[in-house]
Amino acid sequence: MMANSFLGETEVSADGKIWKLRCDFNAMIAFQEATGMDALDAFEGVEEDNVDFVILRHIMHAFLQHHHEDASLKDAGSVLSADLDAVSRVIASASPELDEGDTSGNGPAVAGSAA
């Protein structure tokens, strides 16, 4: 059986620097510890375009931590200002949808596929 990893990454250029974002379990936990909110609920809000900017900045901050441990909330806001869609891209890359019959991915199974 293949491992079911939860990992997504992308890069954003902001303030003359390349920022690498990573969505993994550590990012989810960092977000939850900072906000008290369930990360998956917040990610769902991002996907539905129903999340406020304070929460979005905390998500970005959590995504920056793996590659940029010293990144501040202000840095997270700058990255968001440069590329607001980056959070959505990272979340989408961390949870790709399954092809029919494939049970090795992270996303929901396509109708008719094996569970």
N, CA and C of each residue as an Amber inpcrd file, in Angstrom:
protein
   345
   0.8430000  -1.1790000   0.0000000   0.0000000   0.0000000   0.0000000
   0.8900000   1.2440000   0.0000000   0.5270000   2.2360000  -0.8020000
   1.3000000   3.4640000  -0.8740000   0.9490000   4.3650000   0.3010000
   1.9420000   5.1250000   0.7590000   1.7010000   6.0900000   1.8280000
   0.8450000   7.2290000   1.2990000  -0.0060000   7.7730000   2.1370000
  -0.8720000   8.8810000   1.7690000  -0.2860000  10.1480000   2.3810000
   0.5620000  10.8300000   1.6330000   1.2160000  12.0140000   2.1720000
   0.3230000  13.2360000   2.0300000   0.5080000  14.1850000   2.9270000
  -0.2060000  15.4480000   2.8770000   0.8570000  16.5240000   2.7620000
   1.1240000  16.9620000   1.5420000   2.1900000  17.9270000   1.3320000
   1.9230000  18.6990000   0.0580000   1.9910000  19.9910000   0.1310000
   1.8620000  20.8420000  -1.0370000   2.8290000  21.9960000  -0.9150000
   3.4100000  22.4060000  -2.0360000   4.3460000  23.5160000  -2.0190000
   4.1540000  24.3950000  -3.2490000   4.5140000  25.6530000  -3.0870000
   4.5760000  26.6000000  -4.1950000   5.5200000  27.7190000  -3.7790000
   5.8740000  28.5670000  -4.7340000   6.7510000  29.7000000  -4.4560000
   6.0740000  30.9950000  -4.8660000   6.4220000  32.0630000  -4.1420000
   5.9050000  33.3950000  -4.4330000   7.0700000  34.3770000  -4.3260000
   7.1320000  35.3120000  -5.2480000   8.1230000  36.3760000  -5.1950000
   7.4700000  37.6050000  -4.5730000   8.0590000  38.0830000  -3.4650000
   7.5370000  39.2720000  -2.7840000   8.6800000  39.9750000  -2.0670000
   8.6640000  41.2710000  -2.0980000   9.6840000  42.0820000  -1.4140000
  11.0970000  41.7050000  -1.8560000  11.2670000  41.3720000  -3.1370000
  12.5870000  41.0370000  -3.6720000  13.1230000  39.6930000  -3.2210000
  12.2560000  38.8390000  -2.7320000  12.6730000  37.5370000  -2.1970000
  11.7360000  36.4530000  -2.7190000  12.2670000  35.2490000  -2.8660000
  11.4330000  34.0950000  -3.2120000  11.0270000  33.4270000  -1.9020000
   9.7260000  33.3260000  -1.6960000   9.1670000  32.6850000  -0.5030000
   8.6120000  31.3280000  -0.9100000   9.0560000  30.2880000  -0.2490000
   8.5690000  28.9450000  -0.5270000   7.5380000  28.5880000   0.5360000
   6.3500000  28.2190000   0.0790000   5.2470000  27.8790000   0.9760000
   5.0780000  26.3740000   1.0190000   4.7560000  25.8700000   2.1870000
   4.5640000  24.4240000   2.3420000   3.3690000  24.1530000   3.2440000
   2.4700000  23.3190000   2.7520000   1.3320000  22.8720000   3.5380000
   1.5850000  21.4240000   3.9370000   1.7750000  21.2090000   5.2050000
   1.9500000  19.8590000   5.7390000   1.2980000  19.8310000   7.1270000
   1.4350000  18.7260000   7.8300000   0.7950000  18.6270000   9.1380000
   1.3610000  19.6420000  10.1300000   2.6530000  19.9390000  10.0380000
   3.2170000  20.9440000  10.9360000   2.5820000  22.3060000  10.7020000
   2.3370000  22.6550000   9.4420000   1.6780000  23.9340000   9.1320000
   0.2600000  23.9470000   9.6890000  -0.4390000  22.8290000   9.5500000
  -1.8040000  22.7490000  10.0650000  -1.8200000  22.9350000  11.5800000
  -0.8890000  22.3040000  12.2560000  -0.8140000  22.4130000  13.7160000
  -0.4290000  23.8270000  14.1310000   0.5340000  24.4300000  13.4250000
   0.9270000  25.8100000  13.7320000  -0.2560000  26.7530000  13.5850000
  -1.0430000  26.5590000  12.5340000  -2.2360000  27.3880000  12.3330000
  -3.2140000  27.1900000  13.4830000  -3.4850000  25.9460000  13.8370000
  -4.4380000  25.6570000  14.9120000  -3.9720000  26.2270000  16.2410000
  -2.6620000  26.1260000  16.5190000  -2.1400000  26.6730000  17.7730000
  -2.2470000  28.1960000  17.7980000  -2.0540000  28.8430000  16.6540000
  -2.0970000  30.3050000  16.5880000  -3.5140000  30.8570000  16.6680000
  -4.4740000  30.1070000  16.1320000  -5.8310000  30.6470000  16.0070000
  -6.8870000  29.9310000  16.8380000  -6.6240000  28.6980000  17.2200000
  -7.6370000  27.8960000  17.9050000  -8.6680000  27.3140000  16.9590000
  -8.5050000  27.5790000  15.6550000  -9.4420000  27.0700000  14.6410000
  -8.9410000  25.7590000  14.0660000  -9.8620000  24.9330000  13.6310000
  -9.5160000  23.7060000  12.9280000  -8.9690000  24.0820000  11.5510000
  -7.7760000  23.5920000  11.2230000  -7.1320000  23.9450000   9.9560000
  -7.9490000  23.4850000   8.7550000  -8.4920000  22.2840000   8.8060000
  -9.2530000  21.7850000   7.6640000 -10.5000000  22.6300000   7.4110000
 -11.1420000  23.1050000   8.4820000 -12.2890000  23.9960000   8.3140000
 -11.8580000  25.3140000   7.6580000 -10.7190000  25.8410000   8.0970000
 -10.2190000  27.0890000   7.5130000  -9.8440000  26.8870000   6.0440000
  -9.2160000  25.7530000   5.7290000  -8.8400000  25.4690000   4.3400000
 -10.0840000  25.3620000   3.4660000 -11.1310000  24.7670000   4.0180000
 -12.3950000  24.6730000   3.2840000 -12.9450000  26.0760000   3.0030000
 -12.8020000  26.9570000   3.9780000 -13.2290000  28.3370000   3.7780000
 -12.4590000  29.0060000   2.6530000 -11.1650000  28.7290000   2.5570000
 -10.3490000  29.2660000   1.4610000 -10.8720000  28.7390000   0.1350000
 -11.1040000  27.4360000   0.0670000 -11.5730000  26.8180000  -1.1800000
 -12.9300000  27.3630000  -1.6020000 -13.7640000  27.7460000  -0.6350000
 -15.1010000  28.2850000  -0.9250000 -15.0950000  29.8050000  -1.0370000
 -13.8930000  30.4060000  -0.9640000 -13.7530000  31.8600000  -1.0390000
 -14.5320000  32.5380000   0.0840000 -14.4760000  31.9250000   1.2790000
 -15.2250000  32.4160000   2.4280000 -14.3330000  32.4050000   3.6720000
 -13.2780000  33.2190000   3.6330000 -12.3670000  33.3060000   4.7680000
 -11.9320000  34.7620000   4.9110000 -11.8500000  35.2350000   6.1620000
 -11.4560000  36.6370000   6.3310000  -9.9390000  36.7830000   6.2310000
  -9.5010000  38.0100000   6.0630000  -8.0850000  38.2700000   5.8140000
  -7.1920000  37.9380000   7.0090000  -7.6890000  38.0890000   8.2160000
  -6.8890000  37.7560000   9.4000000  -6.5590000  36.2650000   9.3880000
  -7.5580000  35.4390000   9.1230000  -7.3510000  33.9910000   9.0690000
  -6.4530000  33.6320000   7.8890000  -6.6720000  34.2610000   6.7520000
  -5.8510000  34.0000000   5.5710000  -4.3810000  34.3100000   5.8460000
  -4.1240000  35.3970000   6.5490000  -2.7280000  35.7410000   6.8860000
  -2.1330000  34.7090000   7.8370000  -2.9190000  34.2010000   8.7760000
  -2.4110000  33.1560000   9.6810000  -2.1230000  31.8560000   8.9110000
  -2.9560000  31.5310000   7.9440000  -2.6960000  30.3460000   7.1180000
  -1.3830000  30.5370000   6.3710000  -1.2130000  31.7040000   5.7360000
   0.0200000  31.9800000   5.0040000   1.2240000  31.8940000   5.9330000
   1.1100000  32.4710000   7.1100000   2.2150000  32.4350000   8.0720000
   2.5980000  30.9880000   8.3970000   1.6090000  30.1510000   8.6130000
   1.8840000  28.7330000   8.8990000   2.5650000  28.0620000   7.7050000
   2.1480000  28.3980000   6.4920000   2.7400000  27.8080000   5.2860000
   4.1780000  28.2660000   5.0710000   4.5450000  29.4180000   5.5930000
   5.9110000  29.9260000   5.4450000   6.8970000  29.2740000   6.4150000
   6.4270000  28.7530000   7.5240000   7.2960000  28.3390000   8.6220000
   8.3180000  27.2510000   8.2800000   7.9960000  26.3090000   7.4290000
   8.9300000  25.2110000   7.1350000  10.2180000  25.7330000   6.5030000
  10.0900000  26.6080000   5.5380000  11.2560000  27.1060000   4.8020000
  11.7590000  28.4510000   5.3160000  10.9390000  29.1610000   6.0940000
  11.2900000  30.5010000   6.5770000  10.8600000  30.6260000   8.0390000
  11.6010000  29.9790000   8.9300000  11.2230000  29.9280000  10.3430000
  11.0900000  31.3010000  10.9870000  11.8200000  32.2950000  10.4850000
  11.7870000  33.6270000  11.0670000  10.7360000  34.5410000  10.4310000
   9.9400000  33.9990000   9.5080000   8.9180000  34.8150000   8.8430000
   7.9090000  35.3200000   9.8690000   7.5530000  36.5870000   9.7420000
   6.5930000  37.2060000  10.6550000   5.2040000  37.2450000  10.0160000
   4.2200000  37.6280000  10.8080000   2.8850000  37.8400000  10.2530000
   2.9130000  38.9580000   9.2130000   3.7660000  39.9550000   9.4230000
   3.9100000  41.0310000   8.4410000   4.4390000  40.4730000   7.1230000
   5.4260000  39.5550000   7.1920000   5.9310000  38.9010000   5.9800000
   4.8050000  38.1450000   5.2880000   4.0120000  37.4380000   6.0730000
   2.8880000  36.6750000   5.5030000   1.9330000  37.6120000   4.7700000
   1.6690000  38.7670000   5.3330000   0.8080000  39.7470000   4.6790000
   1.4120000  40.2670000   3.3880000   2.7200000  40.4550000   3.3660000
   3.3960000  40.9120000   2.1500000   3.3160000  39.8580000   1.0560000
   3.4900000  38.6150000   1.4290000   3.3940000  37.5210000   0.4520000
   1.9680000  37.4460000  -0.0910000   0.9870000  37.5660000   0.7860000
  -0.4120000  37.5750000   0.3370000  -0.6910000  38.7480000  -0.6000000
  -0.1320000  39.9100000  -0.2830000  -0.3360000  41.0770000  -1.1350000
   0.2490000  40.8570000  -2.5270000   1.3360000  40.1060000  -2.6030000
   1.9780000  39.8300000  -3.8890000   1.2260000  38.7660000  -4.6820000
   0.6030000  37.8170000  -3.9710000  -0.0550000  36.6990000  -4.6620000
  -1.1360000  36.1120000  -3.7620000  -2.3090000  36.6740000  -3.8210000
  -3.4200000  36.2520000  -2.9640000  -3.8520000  34.8110000  -3.2260000
  -3.6510000  34.3270000  -4.4430000  -4.0690000  32.9710000  -4.7960000
  -3.0830000  31.8880000  -4.3510000  -1.9420000  32.2770000  -3.7920000
  -0.9240000  31.2900000  -3.4070000  -1.4510000  30.2970000  -2.3740000
  -2.2390000  30.7720000  -1.4200000  -2.7760000  29.8760000  -0.3870000
  -3.6420000  28.8020000  -1.0310000  -4.4920000  29.1940000  -1.9560000
  -5.3610000  28.2260000  -2.6400000  -4.5370000  27.2040000  -3.4170000
  -3.4720000  27.6700000  -4.0630000  -2.6250000  26.7430000  -4.8320000
  -1.9460000  25.7170000  -3.9350000  -1.4600000  26.1640000  -2.7890000
  -0.7910000  25.2360000  -1.8680000  -1.7810000  24.2110000  -1.3290000
  -2.9520000  24.6700000  -0.9310000  -3.9660000  23.7440000  -0.4220000
  -4.3510000  22.7400000  -1.5000000  -4.5610000  23.2070000  -2.7260000
  -4.9290000  22.3060000  -3.8200000  -3.8210000  21.3010000  -4.1040000
  -2.5730000  21.7300000  -4.0410000  -1.4770000  20.7980000  -4.3330000
  -1.2720000  19.7870000  -3.2080000  -1.7370000  20.1270000  -2.0010000
  -1.6150000  19.2030000  -0.8680000  -2.7230000  18.1640000  -0.8560000
  -3.7660000  18.3940000  -1.6280000  -4.8940000  17.4660000  -1.6200000
  -5.4120000  17.2180000  -3.0340000  -4.5680000  16.6060000  -3.8820000
  -5.0200000  16.3330000  -5.2460000  -6.1720000  15.3380000  -5.2460000
  -7.0460000  15.4740000  -6.2380000  -8.1710000  14.5530000  -6.3420000
  -7.7110000  13.2440000  -6.9480000  -8.4040000  12.1890000  -6.5910000
  -8.0890000  10.8580000  -7.0830000  -8.6140000  10.6440000  -8.4940000
  -7.8590000   9.9040000  -9.2880000  -8.3890000   9.4230000 -10.5560000
  -9.2710000   8.2270000 -10.2560000 -10.1830000   7.9140000 -11.1360000
 -11.0770000   6.7860000 -10.9220000 -10.2800000   5.5140000 -10.6530000
 -10.5900000   4.8320000  -9.5600000  -9.9320000   3.5840000  -9.2000000
  -8.6500000   3.7740000  -8.4060000  -8.1480000   4.9800000  -8.2710000
  -6.9080000   5.2480000  -7.5490000  -7.2500000   5.6000000  -6.1130000
  -6.6600000   4.9080000  -5.1480000  -6.9310000   5.1830000  -3.7380000
  -5.6930000   5.7120000  -3.0340000  -4.6740000   6.1740000  -3.7770000
  -3.4270000   6.5810000  -3.1470000  -3.3160000   8.0760000  -2.9060000
  -4.2510000   8.8890000  -3.3690000  -4.1380000  10.3400000  -3.2400000
  -4.7100000  10.8530000  -1.9440000  -4.8590000  12.1580000  -1.8660000
  -5.3370000  12.8080000  -0.6570000  -6.7750000  13.2760000  -0.7610000
  -7.2360000  13.5370000  -1.9640000  -8.5470000  14.1470000  -2.1530000
  -9.6750000  13.1450000  -2.1320000 -10.9020000  13.6440000  -2.3130000
 -12.0670000  12.7580000  -2.3070000 -12.0670000  11.8600000  -3.5400000
 -12.5820000  10.6860000  -3.3610000 -12.6640000   9.7420000  -4.4750000
 -13.6560000  10.2360000  -5.5150000 -13.3640000   9.9750000  -6.7710000
 -14.2470000  10.3180000  -7.8600000 -15.3980000   9.3180000  -7.8550000
 -16.5980000   9.7700000  -8.1660000 -17.7700000   8.9010000  -8.1530000
 -17.4910000   7.6130000  -8.9050000 -17.8410000   6.5190000  -8.3040000
 -17.6710000   5.2090000  -8.9320000 -16.3350000   4.5610000  -8.6210000
 -15.4390000   5.2520000  -7.8840000 -14.1450000   4.6480000  -7.5980000
 -14.2150000   3.8420000  -6.3180000 -13.2550000   2.9680000  -6.1470000
 -13.2110000   2.1190000  -4.9630000 -12.8740000   2.9520000  -3.7490000
 -13.4840000   2.6360000  -2.6340000 -13.2300000   3.3900000  -1.4020000
 -12.1630000   2.7490000  -0.5880000
